[in-house]
């Protein structure tokens, strides 16, 4: 069975209309989760916790999409 990992992260944006972080060093890494439901629950918790700050945004990244298991070497392996 393929593992479908998800990363939840967020931080303060320069402008709420765009997805550009104000300070990349201050990005909050919530965690890596084994399935979308767990990631969604973590995302929702952080989004609700920071609801009073319109510049705060949290995201779910589908880590399993970054790697193509069908090819001998994925693009990320070629970087090293």
N, C-alpha and C positions, 0 to 999 in steps of 0.2 A: 504494500500500500504506500502511495506517495505521501510524504509529509508536506503539509501546506502551512508553512510558518508565516506569521504576520507580525509586523513591527508597528507599535503604536508610539508616536512621538508628536511633539508640538512645541509651540513657543509663541512669542510675541511677534506680530507682523509689522512691517513698516506702514502698510496701508491695508485695511480690512478687505479692500477690493482685489488685492493681489496676494499671491502666495510667496512673498519674499520676506524672510525672517529679518527682524531688526538686528539681532546679534546671534550668529550661528553658534558661538561658544555657549550661549544660554539655552540651547534647545534641550527640552526635557524629554529624555528617553523613558517612556513608561515601562516598556518591556517587549519581549518577544513571546508570542502566544501560539499554541499548537493548532488552533482552528479559528475561523472567522468569528464565531459566536463569542469566544473568550476575548478576542481582540476588540470586538464591538462593545462588549460590556466595559472593558477598560477605557476605551475611547469615550464612551458615553459618560462614565464617571468623571473623567478629567474635563470633558467639555462642560458638564454641569457645574463642576467645582469652580471653573473660571468664567462662568456665564456673565459676570458683571464687567468683564474687560473685553470690549468689542474687538480688540487687536489680538487676542489670544485665539489660536486655532490648533486643533489636534487632528492628526491624520492617521490612517491605517495604510501601511505599505505591504503589499503582497510579496513577501520575500521569495516565495516559491516561483514567482514569475521571472525572477532575475536569472535563473539558471535553466538552461535547456538541457534536460537529461538525455535527449535523443542524440546530441552531438558529442563527439569525442572530447572536445574542449570548448567550454563556454567562453563567451567574450570576457568574463571576469577573470578566468584563469589565464588568459593571454596577456593581461595587464602586468603580471609579475614577470 
